[in-house]
């Protein structure tokens, strides 16, 4: 069996790695372990080694490949243009398929996604568990509520129509981000409506190597959202939707990250809400989600949008991943914790006693950052950047007596 | 089993050693095309760990190789068969920064660029800046006495190392510095390619960040014109902080990746950077550009801001990797020739590659005559390695004949070992062997490298 392992990986993709090592510092697992086995260069060599028969696909190789967070930090770092994304995806899928146990476990963990009633039921149970303090904090689940604060967001009826992608986890757990997204887009004069919460993009399934379930979910989304302008406030969903919707399918469907959308239409925000003068701007530490930075190349929009009313502060670690990675933090808690503590070390170099916010555009990162926030930084809240814009709008309205 | 390998099996009893095949597979190579076969891997976390493994290796007569980030291009970190690879990447703390004395004590696994990032808040940096500086370790820089574009004016690693804490083959720990001893043993250690022991801490000199700089990209119709301009700039008395050249094919490959706005119609590009006080910078850059114009410069573009400067350097420093856009493998050489011979040798390099039917690209430190011809190939093509090695050998021969040397900064490692006698006579090779013997009488530290007939282990290989 092993001789045919990884035969789906493209031979030219593998050969395009010249092993220069320029990817190494951009890999979160290599950064924390220092081991060649935990680096993109190493993983590519292992895949090539297994493929050409120099190595046996044993537990060691499996662990090394499994430990990849798939943050794709190596992609923009690679001068050779090695398509690590195309190399690792079929490998993860094959590894998942080879291990029945892990496949079943992953399917079980992800089963509520795309099934809103089941997810809401589980959320109800989890909310109770959270109130009773029996839900482990390390799972990174935000403070839950059975209410969906965005459920009452009504369509304004006027302006250009945009669809806010409801998503599964965002809808059930981050209703306040949805509500704030609606506040901002409405204030900018758009007619914003939510997509059906049963539409799940399938990103987590694809990330976990469950491609058939992912495919089914993607197909539904593609059908339901054809032709719409889809504004996404979960970077993970956004990156996946970009790959599945804007690819060879219906090209008229437009997928855009909410901060990128605001940036592209910034005059609609700045007209009613003039930029603040420099001394009045509050500093915000901006965490760039890998999905925005490495896959969509859209992270700078967040910095630009925030720069009008806040003072965005980049984290001085060259955009290294935080270790959340879909279900990664659950499956590899030790590595994920090492990675996030490195992230917080970098964050600490730019925070002061008056820092109140870290912005994060991806729910996975948000949960992971909150769950692992060191006690010395407990005064800092992790919020979606759109929430800061919404808060600015609300505050201004109050000041104006509207 | 090679004759000098002792009882590795008993070393393997050490619980901190790993012998998993996939781990050994990866540490059996570096960024060159050479690979070996590691016997075991050890990742020390502190000085005591290093002392224990080195002592263990000594007791059982097993060779060991210190390894950094594995970005070396001359096979220096490639283990001799059965050796214990000691990966220093977990010893990666910056122990202390002394902004007043402008020094820092760092562990060998600290990445070059991380050190400069950490000292930025004091307005200081570590001057040696190899193109791999994002990835390569300070330990590796010390082992190879690494250079980089800005070493033209700043000097290479040796000029920036104050002291080194070393574990010698017998397990003893010494601090080599310039005080007290009759010899500069620190200077001997820097560039010893892991053959004198393992560095466990390094005191580096930090350099003040320049208040101003000017970075200019100048296009020339031919490499020849650019090379003559380089020689004339330095002959005129101006030493810019960096003088880098890229030929047309590599410029196209790089531009495809970084979009730096490099002129694609030029036969060669010269990147000139001048640093210092504002007036000095302006007057020096004006002098450089005047010389360039005299030698027929076709375009001049000055970086308008820090972002433009960064992208120019990104283009220059990622050039090797960008090669894969053309062919999957490259063989990178690193010879140095006198500046006035640059044009002539580059011409010869072109003919050599042509004769072996190989594509060649050039990106190099023109200011110090350090050539980096890249021969491009696809390993999967039958018989190609023979052609590549023949062309490589010929390039070395031509460079040495022109009055040059084997290596500028990548080291000798395994790659250039057998060319050493092109440069050194028996007496000087014997002297080098004796020095190595003085540090490592048992020949266990990275044996078989650099010296073609080293004392000890290398003799018998």
Interface residues (C-beta under 8 A of the other chain):
Chain A: X12 X15 X16 X17 X18 X19 X20 X21 X22 X23 X24 X25 X33 X34 X35 X36 X37 X42 X45 X46 X49 X54 X55 X56 X58 X60 X61 X64 X77 X78 X79 X80 X81 X82 X316
Chain B: X20 X21 X22 X23 X25 X26 X27 X29 X31 X43 X69 X70 X71 X87 X89 X90 X92 X109 X111 X113 X114 X117 X132 X134 X135 X136 X254 X257 X318 X319 X320 X321 X322 X323 X324 X325 X328 X329 X330 X378 X379 X380
